[in-house]
Each structure stands twice: as C-alpha cells, then as structure tokens.
Amino acid sequence: MTKADIVNQIAKSTGVEKVQVQAIVEAFMDNVKQAMAEGQNVYLRGFGSFIIKKRAMKVARNISKNTTITIPEHNIPAFKPSKSFASEIK
C-alpha cells in the first residue's frame, strides 16, 4: 500500500477531499520525523511506537577488499507495533 492509496482510502471513508487528506498525512509524517530527529519517541496507543534504537559500535568486513572496518555507534528509527495491532496481523 502506498501513500497515495492511504490518502484515497481515508478520503473515501471520511468524505474529506483528497487534497486536505494528503496535507494531513504529510503533516503527520513530518511531525513524526521531526520528533524522532530531536531524539523523541512517538507513541500511538493501539497502533504502535516509532522508536529510536541505538546500535553499538561493531567491526565488519569488506569482502571485496579483504579489510576490516569499524562501524561507529549510531541510532536508527524503528517501528514497534502494539500488542493489539500485532495480534490482528497473525
């Protein structure tokens, strides 16, 4: 499902124009991205959480050059579904 499909489904189910729905969806995504860029997690009760996971430093291998490289500690965004959401998927 793409963002356009989501906009179409919301517009169809609510009766709101697609242009307005698209602006709302874009604003939601921008707010989630901005909050996570500032180091905050986003919790949506009954849906899930957008969280920041910390990855530790590790040593990896570059197979083509046969060398070892060090990957520094870094953060990655992740989504953790709520228990009710996860139980509907199974």
Buried (B, 14 or more C-beta within 10 A) or exposed (E): EEEEEEBBEBBEEEEEEEEEBBEEBEEEEEEBEEBBEEEEEBEBEEEBBBBBEEEEEEEEEEEEEEEEEEEEEEEEBEEEBBEEEEEEEE
